[in-house]
Amino acid sequence: MRTLAWVAVIIFVVDQVSKYYIIHMLDLATVRAIDVWPPYLNLRMAWNYGINFGLLATDSDVTRWVLIIVALIISGAVIWWIRHEPGGIWQNIAAGFLVGGALGNVVDRVWYGAVADFLNMSCCGFTNPYAFNVADISIFIGAFGLVIFTPDKKPA
């Protein structure tokens, strides 16, 4: 459980520091685009009012608070699950990634009204229209890790 907490805190801090730097120090909210290593890595400001890839996106306070509550419930459920059915270290690390990323996006919704996405990667003639952030990457890694590292329950 301690591992989950430490990983979640580290992911949360890295996510929030990266967002602060990108939004406020580089002023990407105003500049809108910075080519870092085109086309492989670019910074493109995108405010995500919905879930992944902007699904369910509406600039509505109801949607915003529903998504905040859903993220908090999922985070709480993952913590409860790990606490009551402990697995190995890798399962705790994966859960920490998921919880830290989810809480990072919750803070964005509270502070900005939307999730701040800024990473954009393209390759090989494919132009990716979407942006994402450290929290999104962490949520994906965490969910994937929970699937991979959760031990199978064998019948008694």
MOWOBEL-V652388 format. One record per pair of residues at least 4 apart in sequence whose ideal C-beta (glycine too) atoms are under 8 Angstrom apart, sorted by sequence separation. I is the first residue (numbers start at 1). GAP is how many residues later the second one is. D is the distance in Angstrom with one decimal. If there is no record, write none. Layout:
BEGIN
i=<I & I>
gap=<GAP & GAP>
d=<D & D>
END
This chain:
BEGIN
i=<1 & 2 & 3 & 4 & 5 & 6 & 7 & 8 & 9 & 10 & 11 & 12 & 13 & 14 & 15 & 16 & 17 & 18 & 19 & 20 & 21 & 22 & 23 & 27 & 28 & 37 & 38 & 50 & 51 & 60 & 61 & 62 & 63 & 64 & 65 & 66 & 67 & 68 & 69 & 70 & 71 & 72 & 73 & 74 & 75 & 76 & 77 & 78 & 79 & 80 & 81 & 82 & 87 & 88 & 89 & 90 & 91 & 92 & 93 & 94 & 95 & 96 & 97 & 98 & 99 & 100 & 101 & 102 & 103 & 104 & 105 & 106 & 107 & 108 & 109 & 112 & 122 & 132 & 133 & 134 & 135 & 136 & 137 & 138 & 139 & 140 & 141 & 142 & 143 & 144 & 145 & 146 & 20 & 21 & 23 & 26 & 28 & 36 & 37 & 49 & 50 & 51 & 58 & 82 & 86 & 87 & 109 & 122 & 132 & 22 & 23 & 28 & 36 & 48 & 50 & 57 & 86 & 108 & 109 & 122 & 35 & 36 & 50 & 56 & 108 & 121 & 26 & 34 & 35 & 49 & 50 & 108 & 120 & 33 & 34 & 48 & 49 & 82 & 33 & 49 & 82 & 105 & 120 & 33 & 49 & 56 & 120 & 32 & 33 & 119 & 120 & 32 & 50 & 82 & 117 & 118 & 119 & 31 & 49 & 81 & 117 & 119 & 28 & 49 & 117 & 118 & 119 & 29 & 51 & 79 & 117 & 26 & 28 & 50 & 78 & 116 & 115 & 117 & 78 & 79 & 115 & 22 & 78 & 115 & 23 & 75 & 75 & 75 & 108 & 74 & 75 & 105 & 104 & 72 & 104 & 105 & 71 & 75 & 104 & 105 & 71 & 101 & 102 & 71 & 72 & 101 & 104 & 105 & 71 & 100 & 101 & 101 & 101 & 102 & 68 & 71 & 100 & 101 & 98 & 68 & 97 & 98 & 101 & 67 & 68 & 97 & 100 & 98 & 99 & 97 & 98 & 64 & 97 & 98 & 96 & 94 & 95 & 98 & 94 & 97 & 98 & 64 & 94 & 64 & 94 & 95 & 94 & 95 & 93 & 94 & 59 & 91 & 94 & 59 & 90 & 91 & 94 & 90 & 91 & 90 & 91 & 91 & 88 & 87 & 87 & 88 & 49 & 87 & 47 & 49 & 47 & 48 & 49 & 47 & 48 & 47 & 48 & 78 & 47 & 48 & 47 & 45 & 46 & 45 & 46 & 45 & 44 & 4 & 43 & 44 & 43 & 44 & 54 & 43 & 53 & 4 & 41 & 42 & 41 & 42 & 41 & 42 & 1 & 40 & 1 & 40 & 39 & 40 & 48 & 39 & 46 & 52 & 1 & 7 & 11 & 15 & 19 & 46 & 3 & 7 & 10 & 11 & 15 & 45 & 8 & 44 & 4 & 7 & 8 & 11 & 12 & 16 & 39 & 3 & 4 & 7 & 8 & 11 & 12 & 15 & 19 & 3 & 6 & 7 & 10 & 11 & 28 & 1 & 4 & 5 & 8 & 9 & 12 & 16 & 4 & 8 & 12 & 3 & 7 & 11 & 23 & 22 & 4 & 8 & 12 & 23 & 22 & 19 & 19 & 19 & 18 & 19 & 18 & 15 & 15 & 14 & 15 & 11 & 15 & 11 & 11>
gap=<4 & 4 & 4 & 4 & 4 & 4 & 4 & 4 & 4 & 4 & 4 & 4 & 4 & 4 & 4 & 4 & 4 & 4 & 4 & 4 & 4 & 4 & 4 & 4 & 4 & 4 & 4 & 4 & 4 & 4 & 4 & 4 & 4 & 4 & 4 & 4 & 4 & 4 & 4 & 4 & 4 & 4 & 4 & 4 & 4 & 4 & 4 & 4 & 4 & 4 & 4 & 4 & 4 & 4 & 4 & 4 & 4 & 4 & 4 & 4 & 4 & 4 & 4 & 4 & 4 & 4 & 4 & 4 & 4 & 4 & 4 & 4 & 4 & 4 & 4 & 4 & 4 & 4 & 4 & 4 & 4 & 4 & 4 & 4 & 4 & 4 & 4 & 4 & 4 & 4 & 4 & 4 & 5 & 5 & 5 & 5 & 5 & 5 & 5 & 5 & 5 & 5 & 5 & 5 & 5 & 5 & 5 & 5 & 5 & 6 & 6 & 6 & 6 & 6 & 6 & 6 & 6 & 6 & 6 & 6 & 7 & 7 & 7 & 7 & 7 & 7 & 8 & 8 & 8 & 8 & 8 & 8 & 8 & 9 & 9 & 9 & 9 & 9 & 10 & 10 & 10 & 10 & 10 & 11 & 11 & 11 & 11 & 12 & 12 & 12 & 12 & 13 & 13 & 13 & 13 & 13 & 13 & 14 & 14 & 14 & 14 & 14 & 15 & 15 & 15 & 15 & 15 & 16 & 16 & 16 & 16 & 17 & 17 & 17 & 17 & 17 & 18 & 19 & 20 & 20 & 20 & 21 & 21 & 21 & 22 & 23 & 24 & 27 & 27 & 28 & 28 & 28 & 29 & 30 & 30 & 30 & 31 & 31 & 31 & 31 & 32 & 33 & 33 & 34 & 34 & 34 & 34 & 34 & 35 & 35 & 35 & 36 & 37 & 37 & 38 & 38 & 38 & 38 & 40 & 41 & 41 & 41 & 41 & 42 & 42 & 42 & 42 & 43 & 43 & 44 & 44 & 45 & 45 & 45 & 46 & 47 & 47 & 47 & 48 & 48 & 48 & 49 & 49 & 50 & 50 & 50 & 51 & 51 & 52 & 52 & 54 & 54 & 54 & 55 & 55 & 55 & 55 & 58 & 58 & 59 & 59 & 60 & 61 & 62 & 63 & 63 & 64 & 64 & 65 & 65 & 66 & 66 & 66 & 67 & 67 & 68 & 68 & 68 & 69 & 69 & 70 & 71 & 71 & 72 & 72 & 73 & 74 & 75 & 75 & 75 & 76 & 76 & 76 & 77 & 77 & 78 & 78 & 78 & 79 & 79 & 80 & 80 & 81 & 81 & 82 & 82 & 83 & 83 & 83 & 84 & 84 & 84 & 85 & 85 & 85 & 85 & 85 & 85 & 86 & 86 & 86 & 86 & 86 & 86 & 87 & 87 & 88 & 88 & 88 & 88 & 88 & 88 & 88 & 89 & 89 & 89 & 89 & 89 & 89 & 89 & 89 & 90 & 90 & 90 & 90 & 90 & 90 & 91 & 91 & 91 & 91 & 91 & 91 & 91 & 92 & 92 & 92 & 93 & 93 & 93 & 93 & 94 & 95 & 95 & 95 & 95 & 96 & 97 & 99 & 114 & 115 & 115 & 116 & 118 & 119 & 120 & 120 & 123 & 123 & 124 & 127>
d=<6.6 & 6.4 & 6.2 & 6.1 & 6.3 & 6.3 & 6.2 & 6.1 & 6.2 & 6.3 & 6.1 & 6.2 & 6.0 & 6.2 & 6.4 & 6.2 & 6.3 & 6.1 & 5.7 & 5.5 & 4.7 & 5.4 & 7.6 & 5.5 & 6.9 & 4.4 & 6.0 & 4.9 & 5.0 & 6.7 & 6.2 & 6.2 & 6.2 & 6.5 & 6.3 & 6.3 & 6.3 & 6.4 & 6.2 & 6.3 & 6.2 & 6.2 & 6.2 & 6.4 & 6.5 & 6.2 & 6.1 & 6.3 & 6.2 & 6.1 & 5.9 & 6.5 & 3.4 & 7.4 & 6.3 & 6.3 & 6.4 & 6.4 & 6.7 & 6.6 & 6.1 & 5.8 & 6.2 & 6.2 & 6.2 & 6.4 & 6.7 & 6.4 & 6.6 & 6.9 & 6.6 & 6.5 & 6.0 & 5.3 & 6.7 & 6.0 & 5.9 & 4.1 & 7.4 & 6.2 & 6.3 & 6.6 & 6.3 & 6.0 & 6.2 & 6.2 & 5.9 & 6.4 & 6.8 & 6.2 & 5.4 & 5.6 & 7.2 & 6.6 & 5.9 & 7.0 & 7.8 & 4.6 & 7.8 & 7.4 & 5.1 & 5.4 & 4.8 & 7.2 & 7.9 & 7.1 & 6.6 & 4.9 & 6.6 & 5.0 & 5.2 & 6.4 & 6.0 & 5.8 & 4.2 & 7.9 & 7.9 & 6.8 & 6.3 & 4.6 & 5.2 & 6.1 & 3.2 & 6.8 & 4.5 & 5.9 & 6.5 & 7.0 & 7.9 & 4.4 & 7.2 & 5.2 & 6.0 & 6.8 & 4.2 & 6.9 & 6.2 & 6.8 & 6.8 & 5.3 & 6.2 & 4.8 & 7.2 & 5.3 & 7.9 & 7.9 & 4.8 & 7.2 & 7.3 & 6.0 & 8.0 & 5.2 & 7.3 & 4.9 & 7.8 & 5.8 & 5.3 & 7.5 & 6.8 & 7.9 & 3.9 & 6.2 & 5.6 & 7.2 & 5.3 & 6.1 & 7.9 & 5.6 & 6.8 & 7.3 & 5.1 & 7.2 & 4.6 & 7.7 & 5.2 & 6.3 & 7.0 & 7.1 & 5.9 & 6.4 & 7.5 & 6.4 & 5.8 & 8.0 & 7.8 & 7.6 & 4.8 & 4.8 & 7.7 & 6.3 & 6.2 & 7.8 & 7.7 & 8.0 & 7.0 & 4.7 & 4.7 & 8.0 & 3.6 & 7.5 & 7.5 & 7.4 & 7.3 & 6.4 & 6.4 & 4.0 & 7.4 & 7.6 & 5.0 & 7.6 & 6.8 & 7.3 & 3.3 & 6.0 & 5.4 & 8.0 & 5.8 & 3.9 & 7.1 & 5.1 & 4.6 & 5.6 & 6.3 & 6.3 & 6.7 & 7.3 & 7.9 & 8.0 & 7.3 & 4.8 & 2.8 & 5.5 & 3.4 & 5.8 & 7.2 & 7.2 & 6.4 & 7.9 & 5.0 & 6.4 & 6.7 & 6.1 & 7.8 & 7.5 & 7.5 & 7.9 & 2.7 & 6.3 & 6.8 & 4.8 & 7.6 & 7.4 & 7.6 & 7.7 & 6.6 & 6.6 & 5.6 & 7.9 & 4.5 & 4.1 & 5.6 & 7.7 & 6.5 & 6.6 & 5.7 & 7.2 & 7.6 & 5.5 & 7.0 & 4.6 & 7.8 & 5.7 & 7.9 & 4.0 & 4.3 & 7.3 & 7.9 & 7.6 & 6.6 & 5.2 & 7.4 & 7.7 & 4.3 & 7.8 & 7.1 & 5.8 & 6.6 & 7.0 & 5.2 & 8.0 & 7.0 & 4.2 & 7.8 & 7.0 & 5.7 & 5.8 & 7.4 & 4.5 & 7.7 & 7.4 & 5.8 & 7.4 & 6.8 & 6.1 & 5.9 & 7.0 & 4.2 & 6.0 & 8.0 & 6.6 & 7.6 & 7.6 & 7.7 & 7.3 & 6.6 & 7.0 & 7.7 & 4.0 & 6.0 & 5.3 & 7.8 & 5.7 & 6.6 & 7.4 & 7.9 & 4.8 & 4.5 & 7.8 & 4.4 & 8.0 & 4.4 & 6.0 & 7.1 & 4.1 & 7.6 & 2.6 & 7.8 & 2.9 & 7.9 & 3.5 & 6.9 & 6.1 & 6.9 & 6.1 & 6.9 & 5.8 & 5.8 & 7.1 & 4.9 & 7.1 & 4.3 & 6.8 & 5.4 & 6.4 & 4.4 & 3.8 & 5.2 & 6.6 & 6.4 & 6.9 & 5.8 & 7.4 & 6.8 & 6.9 & 7.9 & 7.7 & 4.9 & 5.0 & 7.5 & 6.5 & 7.2 & 7.7 & 5.1 & 6.6 & 4.2 & 5.7 & 4.4 & 7.4 & 6.9 & 7.5 & 4.7>
END
